[in-house]
Amino acid sequence: MALKLILNTLNIYTPILDKNHSIKTVSHQEILINKYNYFPVILKQNGDIWRDGSRFILNRLKNSYENVPDSTLSCLASDLCEFYTFCENNEINYKFTPRNFIMSPINRFRQELNNLMSENKISKNTVKRQMGTICKFYDWLAKEENIDEKLLCKKETRKINYHYSSKDIEIRPITQVKGLYSSENLNDTDIIIDDGVLRPLLFEEQEVLIKALIEINNPEMLFIFLISLLTGARLQTVLTLREENFERYPGTLEYIIKIKIGGKSNIDTKYNKSNIIYIPRLLYLNIKNYLNSERYKNRATKFNIKNEQKTFRYVFLTNRGIPYYTSKKDKNNYWYRKAPNGGTVRTFISNELKPILKKYDSLKDFKFHDLRASFGMNFIDENMPDVIEGKISITQLMSELMQLMGHSEFRTTERYLNYRTKHQDKKKKEYRNKIESKLLSYLKNKNEQFY
């Protein structure tokens, strides 16, 4: 079977011979970085590197400035390991071109995945992801190795109707692998597909969640959850916020504080996309107070990364001074055997939060990313009256939400509108303008005694 090996650091360069026939290294012309932490390579059963699979993963770094997460490359490697192991176990040459596509390696692998899914051994999302990886692998092989096009994925295009108030508002074509079960029905408004399957929380559920966090009395987790819920930020963004982002004291009339994320900032975003998050004043000031508390100072003292400037220290550190998540741009990542990636938050949800939430059936399957979906739905509920009154158009509303959430495709944002069309929150009129103030009211009078 194939195995995935994680290299702590991969140095990337092109070796050349100088006039004295000595080997020198120069920067790679297509890969714009000279090293990458936690790079995965694929090993065959005999211990040799599977060159095609590993080169395909390396190809993902071309024309990229470290904005490809190591988790993405690790997932690609895992999918390729599954495929290579399948080929080995069934004595299949993955470059073999049969007369009939049905007998091609990729089609046989697809059939295997569909069989496993029908036996409930893997999910639809797993099937879609793995087939997507293998299709891209073969597309790359076609360019690099000039393999027969008969080996490539067979694709089909179909049309999807989007609905709002029982009316078709647009028809979009999508392309998918032929014969592959789709993991997503874009007309399904019982869920929202946005980096996974999400379910927005009703406002009452949001209140239950925040009260549970206060009951647990963990200020770090309370702030982490509130930032995501009130800004729509992903976990990687929240956990890579730094002290420098909370140094400034806001003006008297500054009710929302802007923080730049992604791009040239020190804060991670998906694909390093530049954006801005807007933090409510009360939450910002509470975090600022927390950073001056003895609780945080004790943790920061243990954050002993060499030559690390105070302004670049992470806001969220464990009681051992270890960041909950380290930025992909963090030059000190090599200090860690495995870079922290938010596991502390996931463990907290499983071990401390869910036991409290289990008495609420609707929250038993709660995921952190549901907070992001809840932010999107809160934003729609708060601003939809302006659409109804004609103050803004539905397109303006969705465009603003798309910007706030950093969506790359408009159709992702539309799913929030489709969801609200079907799932009306009967009490939303009572609180649509009080969402932030009511949730943040739980922070009042806490200050230093909370820390």
C-alpha positions as CSV (number, residue, x, y, z in Angstrom):
1,M,0.0,0.0,0.0
2,A,1.0,3.6,-0.5
3,L,2.0,5.8,2.5
4,K,2.0,9.5,3.0
5,L,5.2,11.0,4.5
6,I,5.2,14.5,5.8
7,L,8.5,16.4,5.3
8,N,9.1,19.0,8.1
9,T,10.6,21.4,5.5
10,L,11.0,21.0,1.8
11,N,13.7,23.2,0.2
12,I,12.8,24.1,-3.4
13,Y,15.5,25.0,-5.9
14,T,17.0,24.2,-9.3
15,P,20.5,22.6,-9.2
16,I,23.0,23.9,-11.9
17,L,26.6,23.3,-12.8
18,D,28.9,26.4,-12.7
19,K,32.1,26.8,-14.8
20,N,34.0,24.7,-12.4
21,H,31.5,21.9,-12.6
22,S,30.4,22.5,-9.0
23,I,26.7,22.2,-8.2
24,K,25.0,25.5,-7.3
25,T,21.4,26.1,-6.4
26,V,19.2,28.8,-7.9
27,S,15.6,29.7,-7.4
28,H,13.0,27.6,-9.2
29,Q,11.5,29.5,-12.2
30,E,7.9,28.4,-11.7
31,I,7.7,27.8,-7.9
32,L,8.0,31.3,-6.3
33,I,9.0,30.1,-2.8
34,N,12.2,28.5,-1.7
35,K,10.8,26.3,1.1
36,Y,7.6,24.8,2.3
37,N,6.8,23.4,5.7
38,Y,5.0,20.1,6.2
39,F,5.1,19.0,2.5
40,P,3.7,15.5,1.8
41,V,5.3,12.9,-0.4
42,I,3.9,9.5,-1.4
43,L,5.9,6.4,-0.8
44,K,5.3,3.1,-2.6
45,Q,5.2,-0.2,-0.6
46,N,8.9,-0.7,-1.3
47,G,9.8,2.7,0.2
48,D,10.5,4.4,-3.2
49,I,8.8,7.8,-3.9
50,W,5.9,7.7,-6.2
51,R,7.2,10.3,-8.6
52,D,4.0,11.1,-10.5
53,G,1.9,11.5,-7.4
54,S,4.5,13.6,-5.5
55,R,5.2,15.8,-8.6
56,F,1.5,16.5,-9.0
57,I,1.3,17.7,-5.4
58,L,4.5,19.9,-5.9
59,N,2.8,21.3,-9.0
60,R,0.1,22.9,-6.7
61,L,2.8,25.3,-5.5
62,K,3.5,26.8,-8.9
63,N,3.0,30.5,-9.2
64,S,2.0,30.6,-5.5
65,Y,3.3,32.6,-2.6
66,E,2.7,30.2,0.3
67,N,-1.0,30.5,0.0
68,V,-1.6,26.8,-0.4
69,P,-2.4,25.4,3.0
70,D,-0.5,22.3,4.1
71,S,-3.8,20.7,5.0
72,T,-4.8,21.0,1.3
73,L,-1.7,19.3,0.1
74,S,-2.0,16.6,2.8
75,C,-5.6,15.9,1.7
76,L,-4.4,15.6,-1.9
77,A,-1.7,13.1,-0.8
78,S,-4.2,11.0,1.1
79,D,-6.5,10.8,-1.9
80,L,-3.7,9.8,-4.2
81,C,-2.5,7.2,-1.7
82,E,-6.0,5.6,-1.8
83,F,-5.9,5.6,-5.6
84,Y,-2.4,4.1,-5.8
85,T,-3.2,1.5,-3.2
86,F,-6.4,0.5,-5.1
87,C,-4.4,0.2,-8.4
88,E,-1.7,-2.0,-6.6
89,N,-4.2,-4.2,-4.9
90,N,-6.0,-4.8,-8.2
91,E,-2.9,-5.0,-10.4
92,I,-3.9,-2.0,-12.4
93,N,-1.4,0.1,-14.4
94,Y,-2.7,3.6,-13.8
95,K,-1.2,4.7,-17.2
96,F,-2.8,1.7,-19.1
97,T,-5.1,2.7,-21.9
98,P,-7.9,0.1,-22.5
99,R,-10.1,-0.1,-25.5
100,N,-13.2,0.6,-23.5
101,F,-13.3,3.5,-21.0
102,I,-15.3,1.2,-18.6
103,M,-12.1,-0.7,-17.9
104,S,-10.0,2.5,-17.4
105,P,-8.2,2.9,-14.0
106,I,-10.2,6.0,-13.2
107,N,-13.6,4.5,-14.0
108,R,-12.8,1.4,-12.0
109,F,-11.8,3.5,-9.0
110,R,-15.0,5.5,-9.4
111,Q,-17.0,2.3,-9.3
112,E,-15.1,1.2,-6.2
113,L,-15.9,4.5,-4.4
114,N,-19.6,4.3,-5.4
115,N,-19.7,0.7,-4.0
116,L,-18.1,1.9,-0.7
117,M,-20.6,4.7,-0.5
118,S,-23.6,2.4,-1.1
119,E,-22.3,0.3,1.8
120,N,-22.1,3.5,4.0
121,K,-18.4,3.1,4.5
122,I,-17.6,6.5,3.0
123,S,-19.7,9.7,2.5
124,K,-20.8,11.4,-0.7
125,N,-18.4,14.3,0.1
126,T,-15.5,11.8,0.3
127,V,-16.4,10.3,-3.1
128,K,-16.7,13.8,-4.7
129,R,-13.4,15.0,-3.2
130,Q,-11.4,11.9,-4.1
131,M,-12.7,11.7,-7.7
132,G,-12.0,15.4,-8.0
133,T,-8.4,14.9,-7.0
134,I,-7.9,11.9,-9.3
135,C,-9.5,13.8,-12.3
136,K,-7.1,16.7,-11.7
137,F,-4.2,14.3,-11.4
138,Y,-5.0,12.8,-14.8
139,D,-5.5,16.3,-16.4
140,W,-2.0,17.1,-15.1
141,L,-0.6,13.8,-16.5
142,A,-2.1,14.6,-19.9
143,K,-0.1,17.9,-19.9
144,E,3.1,16.5,-18.4
145,E,3.3,13.0,-19.8
146,N,1.1,13.2,-22.9
147,I,-1.0,10.3,-21.7
148,D,-3.9,9.1,-23.9
149,E,-7.0,11.3,-23.5
150,K,-9.1,8.2,-23.2
151,L,-7.8,7.9,-19.6
152,L,-9.2,11.3,-18.6
153,C,-12.5,11.8,-16.7
154,K,-15.7,11.8,-18.7
155,K,-17.6,15.0,-17.7
156,E,-21.1,16.2,-18.2
157,T,-22.8,19.6,-17.9
158,R,-26.2,20.1,-16.4
159,K,-28.3,23.1,-15.4
160,I,-29.3,24.2,-12.0
161,N,-32.3,26.4,-11.2
162,Y,-32.1,28.8,-8.3
163,H,-35.3,29.8,-6.5
164,Y,-36.4,32.8,-4.5
165,S,-40.0,33.1,-3.4
166,S,-40.9,30.1,-5.6
167,K,-39.6,31.9,-8.7
168,D,-36.6,31.0,-10.9
169,I,-34.1,33.8,-10.6
170,E,-31.3,32.3,-12.6
171,I,-30.1,29.2,-14.3
172,R,-26.4,28.2,-14.0
173,P,-24.6,25.3,-15.7
174,I,-22.2,23.2,-13.6
175,T,-19.8,20.5,-14.8
176,Q,-19.2,17.3,-12.9
177,V,-17.7,13.8,-13.4
178,K,-20.1,11.7,-15.4
179,G,-21.7,8.8,-13.5
180,L,-20.6,10.3,-10.1
181,Y,-23.1,10.9,-7.4
182,S,-23.2,14.6,-6.6
183,S,-22.5,15.4,-3.0
184,E,-24.5,18.6,-3.4
185,N,-28.0,19.4,-4.6
186,L,-27.9,23.1,-5.1
187,N,-31.7,23.3,-4.8
188,D,-31.6,21.7,-1.4
189,T,-32.4,24.6,1.0
190,D,-32.3,22.4,4.2
191,I,-28.6,23.1,4.4
192,I,-26.0,25.5,3.1
193,I,-22.9,24.3,1.2
194,D,-20.0,26.7,2.1
195,D,-16.7,24.9,2.8
196,G,-18.8,22.0,4.0
197,V,-22.4,21.3,5.0
198,L,-23.6,24.1,7.4
199,R,-26.7,24.8,9.4
200,P,-27.3,28.4,10.6
201,L,-28.3,28.6,14.2
202,L,-31.6,30.3,15.1
203,F,-31.1,33.3,17.4
204,E,-32.4,31.4,20.4
205,E,-29.8,28.7,19.7
206,Q,-27.1,31.4,19.4
207,E,-28.1,32.6,22.9
208,V,-28.0,29.1,24.3
209,L,-24.5,28.7,22.8
210,I,-23.1,31.9,24.3
211,K,-24.6,31.2,27.7
212,A,-23.0,27.8,27.6
213,L,-19.6,29.3,26.9
214,I,-20.0,31.7,29.7
215,E,-21.0,28.9,32.0
216,I,-17.8,27.0,31.1
217,N,-15.9,30.2,32.0
218,N,-13.2,30.0,29.3
219,P,-12.6,33.6,28.0
220,E,-10.4,32.5,25.1
221,M,-13.2,30.2,23.7
222,L,-15.9,32.8,24.3
223,F,-14.0,35.4,22.3
224,I,-13.1,32.9,19.5
225,F,-16.8,32.0,19.1
226,L,-18.1,35.6,19.3
227,I,-15.6,36.8,16.7
228,S,-16.7,34.1,14.2
229,L,-20.4,34.6,14.9
230,L,-20.2,38.5,14.7
231,T,-17.8,38.8,11.7
232,G,-18.2,35.5,9.7
233,A,-14.5,34.9,10.0
234,R,-13.2,31.3,9.5
235,L,-11.4,29.5,12.3
236,Q,-8.0,30.0,10.7
237,T,-8.6,33.8,10.6
238,V,-9.8,34.1,14.1
239,L,-6.9,32.1,15.6
240,T,-4.2,34.0,13.7
241,L,-5.2,37.4,15.0
242,R,-2.3,39.2,16.7
243,E,-1.8,41.6,19.6
244,E,-1.0,44.4,17.2
245,N,-4.5,44.2,15.8
246,F,-5.9,45.3,19.2
247,E,-3.2,47.9,20.2
248,R,-5.2,51.0,19.1
249,Y,-7.9,52.5,21.3
250,P,-11.0,53.2,19.0
251,G,-12.5,56.7,18.8
252,T,-15.6,57.6,20.8
253,L,-17.9,57.2,17.8
254,E,-16.1,54.2,16.3
255,Y,-18.6,51.5,16.8
256,I,-17.0,49.0,14.3
257,I,-13.3,48.4,14.1
258,K,-11.8,47.3,10.8
259,I,-9.0,44.7,10.7
260,K,-7.3,43.7,7.5
261,I,-6.9,40.0,6.9
262,G,-5.2,37.9,4.3
263,G,-2.9,39.4,1.6
264,K,0.1,41.2,3.1
265,S,-1.3,41.0,6.7
266,N,-0.2,38.4,9.2
267,I,-3.7,36.9,9.4
268,D,-4.6,33.8,7.5
269,T,-7.6,33.6,5.1
270,K,-8.6,30.9,2.6
271,Y,-6.2,31.1,-0.3
272,N,-4.7,34.2,1.4
273,K,-7.4,36.3,-0.1
274,S,-7.4,40.0,1.1
275,N,-10.4,41.1,3.0
276,I,-11.6,43.1,6.1
277,I,-13.4,41.9,9.2
278,Y,-15.5,44.3,11.2
279,I,-15.4,43.8,15.0
280,P,-18.0,45.4,17.2
281,R,-16.6,48.0,19.6
282,L,-17.6,46.2,22.8
283,L,-16.1,42.9,21.7
284,Y,-12.9,44.7,20.6
285,L,-12.5,46.5,23.9
286,N,-13.1,43.3,25.9
287,I,-10.4,41.5,23.9
288,K,-8.1,44.5,24.5
289,N,-8.7,44.3,28.2
290,Y,-8.1,40.5,28.1
291,L,-4.7,41.2,26.5
292,N,-3.8,43.3,29.5
293,S,-4.9,40.7,32.0
294,E,-2.7,38.5,34.1
295,R,-4.2,35.4,32.5
296,Y,-3.0,36.4,29.1
297,K,0.4,37.8,30.3
298,N,1.1,34.4,31.9
299,R,0.5,32.7,28.6
300,A,2.4,35.2,26.6
301,T,5.4,34.9,28.9
302,K,5.6,31.2,27.9
303,F,5.4,32.1,24.2
304,N,9.2,31.9,23.9
305,I,9.7,31.8,20.2
306,K,13.1,33.3,19.5
307,N,13.2,37.0,18.5
308,E,9.4,37.1,18.3
309,Q,8.2,40.7,18.5
310,K,5.4,41.4,21.0
311,T,3.2,42.9,18.3
312,F,3.3,39.6,16.3
313,R,2.2,37.5,19.3
314,Y,-1.0,35.6,18.8
315,V,-4.1,36.6,20.7
316,F,-5.1,33.1,21.4
317,L,-2.5,31.0,23.3
318,T,-2.9,27.9,25.4
319,N,-1.9,27.9,29.0
320,R,1.5,26.5,27.9
321,G,2.0,29.5,25.6
322,I,1.4,27.6,22.4
323,P,-0.7,29.3,19.6
324,Y,-4.1,27.6,18.9
325,Y,-3.2,28.0,15.2
326,T,0.0,29.2,13.5
327,S,-0.1,31.3,10.4
328,K,1.1,29.8,7.1
329,K,3.3,32.9,7.0
330,D,4.8,32.3,10.4
331,K,8.6,31.9,9.9
332,N,8.8,30.0,13.2
333,N,6.6,27.1,12.1
334,Y,9.7,24.8,11.9
335,W,9.8,25.0,15.8
336,Y,6.8,22.8,16.0
337,R,6.8,19.1,15.3
338,K,3.4,19.7,13.8
339,A,2.1,23.2,13.3
340,P,-1.0,23.9,15.5
341,N,-4.1,24.0,13.4
342,G,-7.1,24.6,15.7
343,G,-7.2,21.2,17.2
344,T,-7.6,22.8,20.7
345,V,-10.9,24.3,19.6
346,R,-12.2,21.1,18.2
347,T,-11.3,19.2,21.3
348,F,-13.0,21.9,23.4
349,I,-16.2,21.5,21.4
350,S,-16.2,17.8,21.8
351,N,-15.2,17.5,25.4
352,E,-16.6,20.5,27.1
353,L,-19.2,22.3,25.0
354,K,-21.2,19.4,23.5
355,P,-21.9,17.8,26.9
356,I,-23.7,21.0,27.8
357,L,-25.5,21.3,24.5
358,K,-26.7,17.7,24.3
359,K,-30.0,18.5,26.0
360,Y,-30.8,20.7,23.0
361,D,-31.5,18.3,20.1
362,S,-31.0,21.0,17.4
363,L,-27.5,21.7,18.7
364,K,-26.2,18.1,19.1
365,D,-24.5,18.2,15.7
366,F,-23.1,21.7,16.1
367,K,-19.9,22.5,14.2
368,F,-17.7,25.6,14.7
369,H,-18.2,26.5,11.0
370,D,-22.0,26.8,11.7
371,L,-21.1,30.2,13.3
372,R,-20.1,31.5,9.9
373,A,-23.3,30.4,8.4
374,S,-25.2,32.0,11.3
375,F,-23.4,35.3,10.7
376,G,-24.6,35.2,7.0
377,M,-28.2,34.5,8.0
378,N,-28.1,37.2,10.7
379,F,-26.9,39.7,8.1
380,I,-29.7,38.8,5.7
381,D,-32.4,39.0,8.5
382,E,-31.1,42.5,9.6
383,N,-31.0,44.0,6.1
384,M,-33.9,42.3,4.3
385,P,-36.4,44.9,5.5
386,D,-34.4,47.5,3.5
387,V,-34.8,45.3,0.4
388,I,-38.6,45.0,0.9
389,E,-38.9,48.8,1.4
390,G,-36.9,49.4,-1.8
391,K,-33.9,51.1,-0.1
392,I,-31.5,48.6,-1.6
393,S,-31.8,45.9,-4.2
394,I,-31.4,42.2,-3.5
395,T,-28.3,42.2,-5.6
396,Q,-26.7,44.9,-3.5
397,L,-27.5,43.0,-0.3
398,M,-26.0,39.8,-1.7
399,S,-23.0,41.5,-3.1
400,E,-22.2,43.1,0.3
401,L,-22.6,39.7,2.0
402,M,-20.4,38.1,-0.6
403,Q,-17.7,40.7,0.2
404,L,-18.0,40.3,4.0
405,M,-17.8,36.5,3.8
406,G,-15.0,36.5,1.2
407,H,-16.9,34.2,-1.2
408,S,-15.2,33.7,-4.6
409,E,-18.5,32.7,-6.3
410,F,-21.8,34.5,-6.1
411,R,-23.7,31.2,-6.1
412,T,-22.2,30.3,-2.7
413,T,-23.8,33.5,-1.3
414,E,-27.1,32.8,-3.0
415,R,-27.5,29.6,-1.0
416,Y,-28.0,31.8,2.2
417,L,-30.9,33.5,0.5
418,N,-32.4,30.2,-0.7
419,Y,-32.1,28.9,2.9
420,R,-33.9,31.8,4.4
421,T,-36.6,31.6,1.7
422,K,-37.5,28.1,3.0
423,H,-36.6,28.5,6.7
424,Q,-38.3,31.5,8.2
425,D,-37.2,32.4,11.7
426,K,-40.6,33.5,13.2
427,K,-38.9,35.7,15.8
428,K,-36.4,37.4,13.6
429,K,-38.4,40.7,13.5
430,E,-38.1,41.0,17.2
431,Y,-34.3,40.9,17.2
432,R,-33.0,41.7,13.8
433,N,-31.5,45.0,14.9
434,K,-30.5,43.7,18.4
435,I,-28.4,40.6,17.4
436,E,-25.0,42.1,18.3
437,S,-26.1,44.1,21.3
438,K,-27.9,41.2,22.9
439,L,-25.1,38.7,22.4
440,L,-22.5,41.2,23.5
441,S,-24.5,42.2,26.6
442,Y,-23.2,39.0,28.1
443,L,-19.8,40.5,28.1
444,K,-20.8,43.5,30.2
445,N,-19.5,43.8,33.7
446,K,-17.2,40.8,33.2
447,N,-13.9,42.6,32.4
448,E,-11.0,41.7,34.7
449,Q,-13.0,39.5,37.0
450,F,-13.8,37.3,34.1
451,Y,-10.1,36.7,33.4
